[in-house]
């Protein structure tokens, strides 16, 4: 009887440790747009992707919308203990990326202020005939110092990861709105007659 009680007590203690703050938020687990990555002490937000209607714009219009819609900043993560989705590990830094000149894929790094949080990201926009894809990775939150250091963002509920993705959607929508104003097509429509699914 004493052994059984001790076993139950040990199991309860272990369960208490496991069910702490480092359990991935259910909404993160259920989302197809959010990709958590494993860190030394839990899962963190690795990337976030959203899809918007395709816009037929010139490379110059795309660059202008990126410049207008994104507060560009080169920043570094304070921790390199994250593993990317391919299982590779190493230090991750935000590095400025310029477009490839073709207008199909462009990337940029920036910072946005949302609901009292300073969030850093790298954004890659891929424009395909069926949609504009906004892919955010290298996600971080200001660590409070004066040195432009950003810490990885936890994927557990206490870190409010959904609030972070909402802030990133605001960035995507701001750029998308600019692209739609300059588009020569009806956004979401291309020469093949493709229409966005509702």
C-alpha positions in Angstrom: 0.0 0.0 0.0 2.8 2.4 0.9 4.6 1.6 -2.4 1.4 2.3 -4.3 0.9 5.6 -2.6 4.5 6.6 -3.2 4.2 5.6 -6.9 1.0 7.7 -7.3 2.7 10.7 -5.5 5.8 10.4 -7.8 3.6 10.1 -10.9 1.6 13.2 -9.8 4.8 15.2 -9.3 6.1 14.1 -12.7 2.8 15.0 -14.4 2.8 18.4 -12.7 6.2 19.1 -14.2 5.1 18.0 -17.7 1.8 20.0 -17.6 3.6 23.2 -16.8 4.0 26.2 -19.1 6.0 24.4 -21.8 3.0 22.4 -23.2 2.2 23.6 -26.7 -1.0 25.8 -26.9 -3.9 23.7 -28.3 -4.6 26.4 -30.9 -1.0 26.2 -32.1 -1.2 22.4 -32.4 -4.4 22.6 -34.3 -3.3 25.4 -36.7 -2.0 24.4 -40.2 -0.5 27.9 -40.5 1.8 27.8 -37.4 4.9 25.6 -37.3 6.4 25.2 -33.8 10.1 24.2 -33.4 11.8 22.5 -30.6 14.0 24.4 -28.2 16.1 23.4 -25.2 13.2 24.0 -22.8 10.1 23.7 -24.9 8.5 24.4 -28.2 8.7 27.9 -29.8 7.1 29.6 -32.8 9.2 28.6 -35.8 7.2 30.0 -38.6 3.8 31.2 -39.6 2.2 31.4 -43.1 -0.9 33.0 -44.5 -2.4 33.0 -47.9 -4.0 36.0 -49.6 -5.4 36.6 -53.1 -2.9 36.9 -56.0 -2.0 40.4 -57.1 -0.5 41.2 -60.5 2.0 44.0 -59.7 5.4 45.0 -61.0 8.6 44.2 -59.0 8.9 48.0 -58.2 5.3 48.1 -56.8 6.2 45.1 -54.6 9.3 46.8 -53.3 7.3 50.0 -52.6 4.7 48.1 -50.7 7.3 46.3 -48.7 9.0 49.6 -47.9 5.7 51.2 -47.0 4.2 48.4 -45.0 7.2 47.1 -43.0 9.4 48.7 -40.4 12.7 47.2 -41.6 15.3 46.4 -38.9 18.2 44.0 -38.7 18.1 42.2 -35.3 19.5 39.1 -33.7 18.0 36.4 -31.6 19.4 36.2 -28.1 19.3 32.4 -28.2 20.5 30.0 -30.9 19.1 26.9 -29.2 16.3 26.4 -31.7 16.0 23.7 -34.2 14.5 24.5 -37.6 11.9 22.2 -39.1 14.6 20.1 -40.8 16.2 19.3 -37.5 19.3 21.4 -38.0 20.4 23.5 -35.1 22.5 26.6 -34.8 22.4 30.3 -34.2 19.7 32.2 -36.0 20.1 35.8 -37.0 17.8 38.2 -38.9 19.6 39.2 -42.0 18.3 41.8 -44.5 17.2 40.2 -47.7 16.5 42.0 -51.0 14.2 40.7 -53.7 15.5 38.5 -56.4 14.6 41.1 -59.0 12.1 38.8 -60.6 9.2 40.0 -58.5 8.0 36.4 -57.8 9.7 36.0 -54.4 10.8 38.8 -52.1 12.0 38.7 -48.5 12.6 41.3 -45.9 13.2 41.5 -42.1 11.3 43.8 -39.8 9.8 44.6 -36.5 6.1 45.3 -35.7 4.5 46.7 -32.5 1.3 44.8 -31.7 -0.8 44.8 -28.5 2.2 46.2 -26.5 4.7 43.6 -27.9 7.6 44.3 -30.2 7.9 41.4 -32.6 10.7 40.7 -35.0 10.4 38.5 -38.1 11.7 37.6 -41.5 9.0 37.8 -44.2 9.2 36.1 -47.5 6.4 36.8 -50.0 5.9 34.3 -52.8 3.4 35.3 -55.5 2.0 32.4 -57.5 -0.9 32.4 -59.9 -3.2 30.9 -57.2 -2.3 33.2 -54.3 0.2 35.4 -52.5 1.9 33.5 -49.7 3.3 35.4 -46.7 5.8 33.2 -44.9 7.1 34.5 -41.5 10.1 32.9 -39.8 13.0 33.9 -37.5 10.3 35.0 -35.1 11.4 36.9 -31.9 10.2 39.3 -29.2 12.1 42.2 -27.8 14.0 41.0 -24.7 13.8 44.4 -23.0 17.4 45.5 -23.6 18.7 48.4 -25.6 20.8 46.2 -27.9 18.1 45.1 -30.5 18.1 41.6 -29.0 15.0 39.4 -29.6 14.2 36.2 -27.8 12.4 33.3 -29.3 8.6 33.2 -28.7 7.2 30.3 -26.8 4.4 28.2 -28.3 2.8 27.6 -24.9 -0.3 29.4 -23.8 1.3 31.7 -21.3 3.5 33.2 -24.1 0.3 34.2 -26.0 1.5 32.8 -29.4 -1.9 33.4 -31.1 -1.5 37.1 -30.3 1.8 37.0 -32.1 0.3 35.4 -35.2 -2.5 38.0 -35.1 0.2 40.8 -35.2 1.9 39.1 -38.1 -1.4 38.9 -40.0 -1.7 42.7 -39.6 1.6 43.0 -41.3 0.6 40.7 -44.1 -2.8 42.5 -44.6 -1.0 45.9 -44.7 1.3 44.8 -47.5 -1.6 42.9 -49.2 -3.8 46.0 -49.2 -1.0 48.1 -50.8 -0.5 45.4 -53.5 -4.2 45.2 -54.2 -4.4 49.0 -54.8 -1.6 48.7 -57.4 -2.8 45.4 -59.0 -3.7 45.3 -62.7 -5.9 42.3 -62.0 -8.9 41.8 -59.7 -7.0 40.4 -56.7 -7.4 36.6 -56.6 -8.0 36.3 -60.3 -5.4 35.3 -63.0 -5.4 34.6 -66.7 -6.4 31.0 -66.2 -9.7 32.1 -64.6 -8.7 30.9 -61.1 -10.8 32.4 -58.4 -10.1 32.3 -54.6 -12.0 29.7 -52.7 -14.3 31.1 -50.0 
